[in-house]
Amino acid sequence: MAKPETAIEERTGFPSEIQVLMTIPYVSYFPALLIYAKLGEVDRFDTHREVVSYMRLNPTIRKSSDSRMDGGVSKHESGRVR
């Protein structure tokens, strides 16, 4: 019986979008597949900032008077993408 990972790879293959995502450091096949599935058609985004915002991977920034606190990635999105 084949492993589930092997079955997924056989069904989805290696689309060019997955290969491009895998050029990002620390992004292997399954994270690339997850990002690809979550994003859908990337042509609908005009800039990379729109993609980051859509995926909610933008860092949180809190400002008040003289102080500024840079936080981590927004927690509103699924932890799978983070």
Order of alpha helices (4+ residues) and beta strands (2+ residues): alpha-alpha-alpha-alpha-beta-beta
